[in-house]
Amino acid sequence: MNYLILLIPILFSIHQILVRKGSSEAETISGIYVSLLASTLIFIPSVQHPTFDRNFVILMSIAGVLHFFIARICFYHAISRIGANLSAPLSATRVFFAALIGIFVGEYLTLKVVIMSLLIFTGILLISRPKGKADALGVTLGILTGFFSAISSYFVKFGNAIEYNPLFAIFLGFALSSILLTPIAIRRDLHNTKWYFAAGVVVGLAHLIRYVVLKEVPVTVVEPITSSYPLFTLLLSAVFLREGEIFTARSIAGTMLILAGIYVYYF
């Protein structure tokens, strides 16, 4: 089971590399649509064990739209604008936003949250001003990815309180997101989207493995390991996307600070 946990951040990173490669060949919206369809296919078997509770369906549908539709649109556009190795750590700010939202719903502000916030914001500042052409919109989209993913997590939490059926919940999110994007994407050119299709399969497998290991391994173990994906993305992009990415001391230091903030929160 331990080796499966290590696959999660690696698969998330490979997903981002594939999206970056796809962005050079196809329109982003077309790519998002194809990736959503590919991810949906991974979870079709879950319909054998559905949950028809109305509140569960509503909560998990909202969670799916926030994460797989809105956050994915933000993330894929961020990758196409500023690259995978800058977008990955910015999207990892979901941990910070989740903690911040928790304060507003009655959880306490702790020293860990304060330290995490300082480290993450310093990291964002460094990433936002690298030596290169990383634009403000791309950085904003990367951060919004983390924000919408964090909100989604709370809806998942409420849905799990009704019934724990994560695989079907993920299927609902992917399927609904695909349906919502169909009217827009169906008029686009869906050719040359093979990299996006591969990305959808890879990230679907990553989500599947994540939920499998969470059955036996504590969240406090799985989440820190999962959150290490920006480091793998940085390494993989240096190997496979060297010419199309921004590699500077500031961007690398920013990535490390964001990761440090995440690990302070968990440990």
Secondary structure, 3 states (H helix, E strand, C coil): CHHHHHHHHHHHHHHHHHHHHHHCCCCHHHHHHHHHHHHHHHCHHHHHCCCCCHHHHHHHHHHHHHHHHHHHHHHHHHHHHHCHHHHHHHHCCHHHHHHHHHHHCCCCCCHHHHHHHHHHHHHHHHHHCCCCCCCHHHHHHHHHHHHHHHHHHHHHHHHHHHCCCHHHHHHHHHHHHHHHHHHHHCCCCCCCCHHHHHHHHHHHHHHHHHHHHCCCCCHHHHHHHHCCHHHHHHHHHHHHCHHHCCCCHHHHHHHHHHHHHHHHHHC
